[in-house]
Amino acid sequence: MELNHTCLELLKILYDQQDYITIGGLAERLGKTERSVRYNLDMIDAFMEKKKLPFLSRKFGSGIYMEHTAEIEAILQGLLSSVTPYQYKFSTAEREIYLELCLMIGRRRYISVAELADHLTVSYGTITADLDTVEKWMATQGLSLVKKSRMGLQVQGEESLILKCCLRRLTENISMAEFDRYLCKKPLESKIALSILNELFNGLDIDFFRDMPKRIESVLNSIFSDESFGSLMFLLALQTQRHISGVAAPIRMPQHDENLPLTSEYDAAYMALELLGQKYAVSFTNGDYYFLTTQILCSKRISNGRSTLGRDTARSRRLDRVTDQIVSNIERIYHMDFGGQRTDLVEHLKAHLVPTIYRIRYHKNIVNPIYDELVTKHGQLLHNTAEAIKPLEECCEGPISQQEVSYIAMYFLAAINQQHPQVIHRPQIVVACGSGYGTAQVVASQMSRLFDVDIVAVLSGRDVSELMEKKDIQCDYIISTVDLPRLPDNFYIKVNPIFTQQDYRKILQFIDARQQSGESASRYLETADTLVEIARRYGAGSNVEQLKYEFLSALIHSSGPQDALGVQAGTPSLKELLQPNLIRMDVSCKDWKAVVEASTAAMEEYGYVTPHYKEAILRNLVDFGPGMVMFPGTLISHAAPEDGCRKLGFGFMTLRHPVSFGSKYFDPVQIVFTLSVLDSSTHMAALTQLFRMLSNQSCREEFFRARSKDTVLRIIQKYAAQYREEQSPI
């Protein structure tokens, strides 16, 4: 039997899922009704029965799960990797991207409208309308779409413009992770990626092209970022296809840089195109060599050897002086001395500045994927870096964008974070990164500072996958900023380059801090979060992420008398602070303001807080958003001690109907804990205990179901006892 598009989409979701997923969750992912999902799941079961495979597992309250046996995996890989436009319908945007790329790749000198319509399984009229949009877009890029009667369509314009536009569209829509999935015949995330890659590599030896950037790396003694590696591979395939079909026009030679042939990058470009010319019997021009050279020069790198501006020793010496001056400027601004790490910092920074200069010179824009995070968390560092790199402007022949500044700032962020290394035995960590050396070093420095680990290697995503497959890498854990499709999910953990709270939690759970004498990993994060919140209340608002770093580092290396819950002894527990008179059940509230008012009512009644406390909480929610919704369905309602706290105590309330607070991940709220604290320490044991409980989904669900005060108190007692048992010696 044939599976429709919805069935294929469901199979892909289930194939990638490591646990049960609800019907509602599937419906939301697909944009379908639950009824439609159930119907298509029945079709999948019929398909599985025909193939003599196990039925989908259905578990009440949990949802649907598909077994991951070798037999199922083999069949599904083949099925999902062979999905074509005939099995699902492209959206208008997807069709337009495919048309743009198909025409610019130029595998055929001319292509007819009917041929395009047939491939995309849409009408002639639909393709004609799509082509009108494509033609307008091409006009904005300085290109034209030529239509010749009885022949078809062809893109015309300067060859360098066609290559740049096509390459940009390719890298926008296909990542190296997607390409690796394509090579491994795994299902692709992007619906159009399969068709695009088939068009680009049609008739070509894909393994040969996969190897070409590696040859270039060998010539340069460098390792490209995954993004740049993929871009070079796509460019080489694109240049080859356009020459094979005869549509490639001569590329005009650059006038302003006669020193390009003196660079090692030119040597690498010449080597690559000569090999391709011999293999496919095509003749590349000097313009092709120059164009490829500029792309290599502008490429981001994970690691570099000693890099110069080609064999132009005068300009190289000037860059040496400029780089040294930039580092000195940062040391002056921050009143610090990089000491023994200064030499490495200067060399790595100089290697980064070489492609930076060429990117600016050739007007090649670069986007830092974590730019917004850097602005939010390290805005002052970006400002200081922009001031420090003023001497660079004389080398660049153009303005330095904020995106470029942010990449340079990441070198200083890593260097500043490494000023106080911890000298103890640590697990062996490999960092995998796809964005460039600066990003990789930021990840490595965060890991070293926060998690007591040794960074044994910083590699590109592709190199990690290959070394793991060959068993040529020795490490305890892999931390990656990119997907590693060739590796099982449990072999690595994917994080953001600048760690979020979720990343902290994931890493702690992954490593599990077993090197810390069996102590619970989550304790450190929870306590650090609590300390940051306290610091906020006392006016520390300039750099809370750095505060969290410091708190975590201190906690991991601290010791002292602690109880079973990992908190300082001698302070009241949660059960002691959550008195029965502060518990209210099944309260009806029309909106979030009413929730706050109701949750503070008992606290006011029994003299724990003043009426002003309620107003402070409401004001904080208006000013700072729903940050108090810290766990799914759970509000931790609080303000500063000076906002009206009179006695130490915790309140609890359940809602008759859940209420939305505007939290993207944790809405709607079902239960509310209200805190009244007098200082920075006396409530810490209770708060740590509460956070541990709320981190446990089963515990939260028990609170949600509670219908009496006694039940609430029994839940607290139960989990406190459970934690004590977990931490008892065997």
N, C-alpha and C positions, 0 to 999 in steps of 0.2 A: 504494500500500500504506500501511497505517496503522502508525505507530511507537508502541511501548508506552512506558510511563513511564520505564523504565530507558534506552531509546534516547534519549529526550528529555533525560534527565539527562546522559547521555554527550555528546550534542551540545552542551549548554551548557558542559560542562567543556572540550571541545575548541575550541569557539568562543572562549572566553576565554583559552585557552592560547596562549602565544607561542612555544613550543618543543615538542619531542617529550616525551611523557609515557609511562611504561612501563605495561604491562598491570597490573602489581602496584600501581602508583600509582593507576590508575583504580579498581581493585578496592577499595583502601583508602578512596578518596574516597566511593565509593558504598556501602560496606559489603556488597559482593557477592564471590563467588568469582571467580577469574580465568577459570574456565570459563564462567561466566555472562557476564562482560564480553566474552570472545571471541565468544560466540554473538550478543550484541546488536550488536557491531561488524560482524559479517557482515550483520545485518539493515540496518544503516545503509548499508553498501556497496551492498546491493540497492536501497535507497531512492535513493542517489546515482546509481546506474546508470539507474534509471527516470527521474530528473530530468535525465539527461545531464550530470551534474556529475562532476568528478574523484573517483576513489576516495580513501579515506583513505591517507595515506602511511605505510608501515611500514618501519622501519629497525632491523635487528638490533642489539641492545644499547642502543638509544635509546628505542624504543617506537613510539607512534602520533602522527601530526600531521595536522591538517586545513588545507588551503590556505585563505588568506584573500583570495580574489578578490572583486571587486565583485558578481559573479553569485551566488556562494555566500552572501555576506553578506546580500544582499537576500532570498534565499529563507529563510535561517535566521532572520533577524530577524522575518520574518512568521510563521514556524512557531513560534518560541519565545515571541514576545510574545502569541500567541493561545492559549497553553496554559491550559486551564481545569481545574476539578476532575474533569471527565469524562475527562481524559487522565492523571490521576494521583490517587492517593488521599491525602487529607489525613490527618495524624496526629490523635490524639485532642486533643492540646494545640492544634493548629492549628484544628480544628473549633470548640473552645470559644472561642478568641479571635475567630474569625469570627462566631459566634453572639452573643457579647457586643456586638461592634461593630455588627452588623446591627440588633440590637434597639435599641441606644442611638442610632444614627443616626436611626432612626425615619422612614425615607423613606416607609413605609406605616404608617397608623395601627395596623393589626393585621397580623400575619403568621402563617400557619398552620404547624404542625409538618410537615405533608405537604410544603409548599412548601420549607421548609428542608431536609428530607430529600432532596427531588428535586434541589435545587441542589448539595448536597454528595455526591450519589450514594451515600447510605448508607440503611440501613433506618429505618423509623419508630421501632423499638425503640432503635436506636443513638442517634438524635437525642434521644429521651426521656431516655436515660441522661446524655447530654451536658448537656441542659438542667437536670437536677438539680444538676449541678456548677456550672453558670452561675448558677442561682438562689441557691445558697449563697454564691457569691462576691459577688453583688450585695447580698445581705443584709449582708455585712461592710462594704459601702460606703454603707449607709444607703438602699439602693434595694430595690424589690420587683418581682418578675416576675409580672404578672397574667395569668391565663388565662381567657378568656371563651369559653363554648361557642358553636360555629358561627362564631366570629369570629377567634380566634387569640390571639396573645401580644402583650403590651405592657409596657414598662418604666415604672414610676411612681416618683415621688420628687421632691424639690426640683429644679427645672430647673437651678440652678447646679451641683448635685451630679452630675446626669446629664452636663452639659457637661464638667465637670472629669474625671470618670471616663472618658468617651469620648475626650476629648482626650489624656489620659495613655496610654490604650491605643493610640491612633493613632500618637503620637510614639514609643512604645516599639517599634512594629513596622514603621514606615515612615520611613526617613530621606529627606532631600532628594535624596541621590544616587539612591535607589530611585524617588522621584517623577520625577526627571529622566529616568531610564531609561523610566519609564512614558510620559512625554510624547514621548520619541524612539522609542517602540515597540521598545525593546530588551528582551532577557530580564531578568527581575527576579531578584534574589538570593533574596528571600523567596517561598515558594510561595503564601502567602495574600495577599501585597500586592496582586496584580492584582485578586482578587475584592473586597478591601476598598475599593480605590480606585474600582473600577467602581460599587460600592454608594454610596460617598460622593458621587461626582460625576455620578451618573446624572441625566440631564435638565438638567444645569448646563453653562454655558459655562466650560470648564476654563481657557481662556486668560484670561478675565475675572478669575477667582479667582487665577490665577497673578500677575496684575498688581496686585491689591489691596494686598498688603503693600508693594509699591513705592510706591504712592500714599501710604500711611501714612508710609513713610520720607521722602518728599518734604516732607510736612507737618512732620515732626519734625527734618528735616535730620540724620538718623541712618541708619546701615546696620545692620540686624539680623544676628545670627549666622544661619547656615543653619538651625540647629535652631529658633530663634525665628521665622524667616521661615516655615518649614514649619508650625509650630504655629499661627500666626495664619491662614495660608491654610486649614488644616484646620478651625479654629474658625469662620471665616466661612462655609465650605461647610456645616458642621454646623448652625450657627444657621439658615442659609437653608433647608436640607432640613427641619428640624423645624418651621419656620413654614409652609412650603409644604404639608406634610402635615397641619398643624393639631394636632400633638401637643405643641408647645411651650407650657409653662405660664409665667405671669408670674414674673419673677425678683425676689425681695425686694431692696429697696434697702439698701445698706450703711449702718449707723447711725453708725459711728465716724469717717467721713471725709467731711465735708460739703464739703471743698475739691476733690474730684475734678473738678467742672465747671470749675474754674479752671486745669486743666492743659492743656497742648498735646496730651497723649495723648487727652483727652476730645474735643477738636476733631477729631483724626484718626479716632477711633472713630465719632463722629457722621457725619463725611463718608463713611466706608466703608459704614456701615449704611444711610444715606440713598440712596446709589447702588444698593446691592443691593435695597433696598425698591422703588425705581423700576423696576429691571430685572425683578424677579420678582413685582411687585404684592403685596408683603407689608408688614405694618406691624410694625415693631420697637418695643418698649416702652423706657421709661427704664431699666428693669432691664437690658435688653440692652445699652444704651449703657454703663452702669456696668460690667457684667461684662466687656465687650470692653476698656474703658479699663483695668481692673485687669490684664488679661492683657498689654496693651501696656506698661504701667508696669513689669511684672515681667520683661519680655523682655530677654535678653542682646543686646548690641550689639557689632559689630565696630569701629565708630567712632561718635563723638558730636560734636555741636556743644557749645556752652556749655550745660550742663544745670542746671536748678534744680528745686526742689520746687514746681512749678507757679508760679502768680502770687502765692504766699504768700511775700512778700519776707522776713518775719521768720524763717521756717524756712529759707529759702535762705541767709540770712546766717549762721544758726547752723551750717548744713552747711559753709559756707565756713570757718568757724573750726575745726570738727571735722576737716575734711580736712587743713587746714594743720597742725593739732596732730599728726595721725597721721603725716604725712611727717616732722615734726620729731622725733617719737619714734623713727622708724626711723633717722634721721641720728644721733641720740644713741646708740642701741644699737650701731650699727656704726661710730661715730666717723668719720663721713664727711659731706661736703657735696655734695649733688646739683648745686650750682652752676647753670649755665645751663639744665639740663634740668629744674630744679625746677618752674618755672611750668607746663610741659607735663604733668609728672607729676601735679601737683595737679589740673589741669583734667581730665585723663583719669580720674584716680581718683575725683574728685567725680562725674563723669558715670556712672561705674560704681556708685557708692554710692547714687544715686537709685533705680534698680531694686532694689538690694539691700535698701534700707529697706522698699520696698513688698512685696518677696517675704516678708520677715520679718513684716510687718504682716498680710499676707493668708495666712500659713501655707503659702506655696508653696515646696515643697522644691526644691532644685537639686542636681544631681550633677555634679561635676567629673570628666570621663572620665580624667584623668591624676592623680587624687588620690593613688592608691597610689604612683605614681612620685615625686610630690612628697614624700610622707612618707618614702620610702626615700632619696631623693637630697638633699632639702632640708628635712629634719625640723626643724633648728634655725631655719631661716627661718620655717617655719610657726609655731613656738612664739613667736618674736620678733614676728611679725605679730599673733598673738592678743593679745599684751601691748600692742602699739602701738595697736590699734584700740579699746581700752577706752572712749575718749571717744565712740565711735559708739553705744554701747549706749543712751545717753540718747535718741537719735533713733529707735531701732528698735522700741521697745515690745515687745521679746521677745528671747530669747537668739539669739546669732549662731552658727550651726552651723559645724562644722569645714570643711564643703564651701564655705561662703561665705568663710571665712577663707582657704582655699586659693586661691580666685580673686583675692582682694585681694593675697595674697602674690606672685602671678605678676607684678603690676605692679612690685613691688620687685625681684623676680628679674631682670626685664628691665632695670630702671634700674641696678641694681648691675652687671650684665654690660656695660652701655654706658659705664662710667666710663673705659675706656681704648680708645677707638676707634682703628682703624688708618687713617691718612690716605694712601691710595694709590688708584690707579685700579683699579676692580674691575668684574667683569661685572654686568649689570643683572638684578636678581632681583625677581620678584613673589611674595609670600607669599599663598597662598590658605588660608583657615581657616574652619571651620564652628562653632567653639565659643565665640567671643567675643573681644573686643579683647585681654584679658590673655593668652590663649593665643597669639594672633597675634603679640604683641610678644615673647613668650618665643622663639618660632620665629625671628622676625626678628633678635633679638639674638644667638642662637646662630649663625645664618648669618653675620652681620657679623663676629663674633669669630673664627670658625673657618675661614672659607673665602674671605676677601678679596673680598667682594662688596658691591655697593651695593643696598640695598632701595629700590626705586623706588615700590612700592605694597604696601599690605596690604589685601586685598580678601576678600569672601566667595567661597565656591566658585562660586556661581551667577553672580556678576558677572564672575569670571575667564572662565568659559565663554562668556558672552554677548559680552564684549569681544574675546575671541580670535576668535569667529565673525565679528564685525564688523570685525576687523583694526584695532580701536581701541586696542590695547595694544602698547607697544614694550618688549621685554625679551629677555634672553638665555636665562633659565631661569625655570621656575615650580616652586616648592616648595610642596606642598600637604599639609595634614593630613587631607583628605577626598578621596574618589573624585571624579573629574571625568568622568562618563560621556560628555559631549558632545565631549571632546577625545581624540585618539589617545593611547595609553599613552606613546609616546615624546615627547610634548609636555611632560610634567611628571613629577615624582617625588613619590611619597607617602611621608611620614615620620610618626613619632610626634611629638607636641608637645614632649616632652623627648627629645632624640636618644638612641637606643640605639647600641650598637656596630655593629649591622647598618645603622642609619641613617647613621652616619658613613661606613661603607664604601660604601653606595649613593650618597650624595651625592658623595663623592670620585670614584667611577667615572662618575657622571653629568656632573659638571662637568669631571672628569679633570685638574684643576689645570694646564691648558695655559698658564695665565697665569704659571706658575712655570718658564718657560724650558724646557718640555718634560720636566721631571722627573716621575717616576712618582708618581701621587697616592697609591697605596696605601702608599708608603714612610712618609708622615707618620703615618698611622693605626697602622701596624705598630710604628713606633718609639715612638709615644706609648703604645701598649698595653704595650710592653716596659718603658718608663720607669715607668709606673704600677705594674707588677708589682714592679719593683725597689723603688719607694717603699713598697709594701706590706710587703716583706720587712724594710724598715728602720723599720717602725713607723708609717707614714703611713696610717692607716685611717679617719680622720674624714670625709673628703670626696674620694674617689678620682675622682669624676666631674669635680669642679672641677679637680683635678690634671690630668686628661686635657685639659680645655679649655686650661689654661695650657701644657701640653707641646705640644699641637697648634699653638697660636698662635705659640709660640716657634720651633717647627720650620719652620713655613711661612715665617717671616720671617728665618730664619737662613741663613748660608752658610759654607762652609769647605771645606778640601780633602777631597774625597770620591772614592771609587772607583766602579767601574761599578755597584755595587749600592746606591749611595746611602748608604753608611755611612762613618764616619771612617776615614781611611787609617791603616795602621800597626798594626792589630789582627789577630789570627789569623782565617782564614776557616773556614767550616764543614768543608771537607775536611781542614784542618790539625788541627782538634779532634776529628773523628770518625775515630779510628784503627781499623784492622781488628780489633784485639784487643778493642774495645768494641762490636763488632757480633755479634749472635746471631740466628740464623734459625730459623723454624719451631718456636717454643717452645710447648709445650702447657701451658695454665693453666686451672684449674677455675673461678676467680672473680677479681674485681678485686684482692683482696689478694695473690693468688698472682702476678698480673701485676706488681705493684709489687716484690715480693720478687725475682722473676726478672730484672726490668729493672735492678735495682741490683746484682745478683750480680757481673757483670763489673767494674763500677765499684769494688766492694769488693775484688775479687780483685787488681786492679792498683793499688790504693792511692789511687784518686781520691777515695773517700768512706769514712767510718767506718760501722759497723753502725747507729749512731744516725741516719744520714741516712734510711735506709729507714723507720724508725719515725716520723720527722718528716713524711715524705710521706704515710704512712698516716693520721697524726693530722690533717693538713691536709685530706685527702679526707673524713674523718669530720666534721670541724668545719665545713667550708665547702662541701661538695658537690663535684660533678664539674666544677668550673671549669677543671681542667687538661686536660679534653677540649676543646681549643680549635678543632679542625677536624674535619670528618667523618671518623670512623674513626681518629682520631689523638689519642694522649695525650702531652702535654708534661709529663713527670714531673720535679718539682723541689721543693726546699725552700730555705731561706735559707742563705747561706754559713756562718753560725755553727752550723748544724745538723749539721755533720760533713763539709764540703768540704775536701779537702786539696790537690787539683790541678785545674786548669782542663781540662775535657774534656766531650765529648758522647758518649752511648751510643745505640745503635739496636737494636731488637728487632722481629721479626715474629711474629705469633701464628698457630699452626696453626688454631685456631678462634676467631672473634671473641668478645669478652667485653663484657658490658654494664657501664657505670659509673653508670647512672642519668641520663645526659645526654638531655634532651628532644629535642635536634636532631641531635647528632653521634654517638650510639651506633649500632652497637656498635664497640668499639675493635679495630683490626686491626694497627696499628703503634704503637710506643712510642719516643719520644726521651727520654732521661734526661740532665738537665743537671747539671753540677757547676761552679759559678761561685764566684769568689773575691772579686769586688768588683762595682761598678756599671757598669764600662765595658769591660773587656778582652774580654768575650764578646759585645759588642754587634754587631760585624760578622757573626759567625757566626749569631747569633740572628736578625738582620734577614734574612740570606740564607735561613735555614730558614723563617721566616714567609712570605717571598715564594714559596718553593717550595710550601709547603703550601697557600697561597691558590690555587694552580693545580691544578684538578681532575685534569688529565692527569698532572701530576707525582705527585700522591697515588696515583693508580691504578697508576702504574709502581712506586712503593714497595710497594703492596699485592701486586703480582704478583712482586716480586723473590724469587729463590730462592737467591741467593748473595751473599757479601760484596762480591765484585767488581762485581756488578750494582748494588748500592747505591751504591758509590763512583762508578761510571760515570754513574748518574742525577744525582748531585750535580755532577759535572764537566760533564755535558751542559747542565744548566739554568743553571749559573754562566756558561758560555760563551754561552748563548742570551741571558741578560740583558745581558751585555757587548755583544753584537751589536745588541740592541735599542736600547741607549743610545749607540751609536757615531754620530758625525755623518755625515750623508748627503753 
